[in-house]
């Protein structure tokens, strides 16, 4: 999947070090994280249908492979090329 390019107004400092993302070179990361929560109602519907039909495959076909989670929060941040190579960056981005 190819993401669209960024316009001038969309550029922000690096979410980790605070420097402009271009300071570390020509490449940087646009990181999108989505926090999901389980959808109890959907899980219950699928589980009940699986129990009633005795077949998880049949239940999946009948429910249209219903999503069992819902997105709760999505954020997109820019990370400079230097910070993007540090393992603690992903953990720091997930904390927000």
C-alpha positions as CSV (number, residue, x, y, z in Angstrom):
1,X,0.0,0.0,0.0
2,X,1.4,3.3,-1.0
3,X,0.7,6.3,1.3
4,X,0.2,9.8,-0.1
5,X,3.0,12.3,0.2
6,X,2.9,15.0,2.9
7,X,2.0,18.6,2.1
8,X,4.0,21.5,3.7
9,X,1.4,22.1,6.4
10,X,1.4,18.5,7.5
11,X,5.1,18.5,8.5
12,X,5.7,18.4,12.3
13,X,8.8,18.0,14.4
14,X,9.9,14.5,15.2
15,X,7.6,13.0,17.9
16,X,10.5,11.6,19.8
17,X,13.4,14.1,19.7
18,X,11.5,17.3,18.8
19,X,13.9,18.2,15.9
20,X,12.6,18.8,12.4
21,X,12.3,15.5,10.6
22,X,14.6,16.6,7.8
23,X,17.6,17.2,10.2
24,X,18.5,13.5,10.2
25,X,18.6,13.2,6.4
26,X,16.2,12.7,3.5
27,X,14.2,9.9,5.0
28,X,11.7,9.9,7.9
29,X,8.8,7.8,9.1
30,X,5.1,8.5,9.3
31,X,3.9,6.2,12.1
32,X,0.2,5.5,12.6
33,X,-0.8,3.6,15.6
34,X,-4.4,2.4,16.4
35,X,-5.5,1.2,19.8
36,X,-8.2,-1.5,19.4
37,X,-10.7,-2.7,22.0
38,X,-12.5,-6.1,21.8
39,X,-16.1,-5.8,20.8
40,X,-17.9,-8.0,23.4
41,X,-21.2,-8.1,21.5
42,X,-19.5,-9.2,18.3
43,X,-17.5,-11.9,20.1
44,X,-20.7,-13.1,21.8
45,X,-22.6,-13.3,18.5
46,X,-19.9,-15.3,16.8
47,X,-19.3,-17.6,19.8
48,X,-23.1,-18.3,20.0
49,X,-23.3,-19.0,16.3
50,X,-20.3,-21.3,16.4
51,X,-21.9,-23.2,19.3
52,X,-25.3,-23.4,17.5
53,X,-23.8,-24.5,14.2
54,X,-21.0,-26.6,15.6
55,X,-18.7,-25.2,13.0
56,X,-16.5,-22.1,13.3
57,X,-16.1,-22.0,9.5
58,X,-19.8,-22.0,8.9
59,X,-20.3,-19.3,11.6
60,X,-17.7,-17.2,9.9
61,X,-19.5,-17.5,6.6
62,X,-22.8,-16.6,8.2
63,X,-21.5,-13.5,10.0
64,X,-19.5,-12.3,7.1
65,X,-16.3,-12.6,9.0
66,X,-17.4,-9.9,11.4
67,X,-14.7,-7.8,13.1
68,X,-14.2,-8.7,16.7
69,X,-12.6,-5.4,17.7
70,X,-13.3,-1.7,17.2
71,X,-10.7,1.0,16.9
72,X,-10.7,3.2,20.0
73,X,-8.0,5.7,19.2
74,X,-5.7,6.4,16.2
75,X,-2.8,8.8,16.0
76,X,-0.2,9.6,13.3
77,X,3.2,11.1,14.1
78,X,6.3,11.8,12.2
79,X,9.7,10.4,13.4
80,X,13.0,11.4,12.0
81,X,15.3,8.8,10.4
82,X,17.7,8.7,13.4
83,X,14.9,8.2,16.0
84,X,13.1,5.7,13.8
85,X,16.0,3.2,14.2
86,X,15.8,3.3,18.0
87,X,13.8,0.4,19.6
88,X,12.4,2.5,22.4
89,X,10.6,4.9,19.9
90,X,7.8,2.5,19.2
91,X,7.1,2.0,22.9
92,X,7.2,5.7,23.5
93,X,4.7,6.3,20.7
94,X,2.3,3.7,22.1
95,X,2.3,5.3,25.5
96,X,0.4,8.4,24.3
